[in-house]
Amino acid sequence: MSPCLWFDGKVEEAAEFYVNAFEESNIDKVDYYVDSEHQPKGSVLTVTTTLAGQEVIILNGGPEFSLTPAISFFVECETEAQIDKLWETLSHNGEVLMEFGEYPFSKKYGWLKDQYGVSWQLVLAETPQSITPSFLFVGAQFGKAEEAMHQWIEIFGDGQVEYVQKNPDGTVAQALFTMHGQPFRVMDSGEAHDFTFTMGTSFYVYCKDQAEIDQLWEAVTAKGKEWPCGWMEDEYGVC
């Protein structure tokens, strides 16, 4: 599964920015619009990148959808020099959501939204740099993080829960799970946030054949929603 970030222009500029920011990164492929009502023919459709070993697709989709902190990217860094440099780079012209500094769970941690609207959580973990998608369940979705995690594992298969840390009220403070060897995180937040999941961040799922596509489509949209062009949304609003 590859995160797909919905942009309104500046996709090539953003791709270069991220490739220069992260280690083990490069631009893999650029695709162009052939015939579309959304963008002029010949303009960039997608830029496929590898960032710290994680494939990330940047889509030039237009103004219809916006990125929100409901889906952020949890970046584990190996050294203080590495995390300091990454924070300086990503926070330039961005917005700090949680101050960069020492917390009970880490010597260095911070949460920010970069100049393109993508949200990142940086943590000093003393492990090779890696990127993990992180889902924040707020508003009407508050308290559903654990349920969603188990449902996704059931639908997509080959998954397991690595650990769950609970809040006193039983909601999820932090949970880590894997699907097909790929890590994901979920959290609940009862704070009043003015955002939720949108198509601004979706997930591109590689399937082996049409039968698997049909199976996943039916499972995800059973309580979710069908969108045009092969997009789908589950019951939690994740696309």
Order of alpha helices (4+ residues) and beta strands (2+ residues): beta-alpha-beta-beta-beta-beta-alpha-beta-beta-beta-beta-alpha-beta-beta-beta-beta-alpha-beta-beta
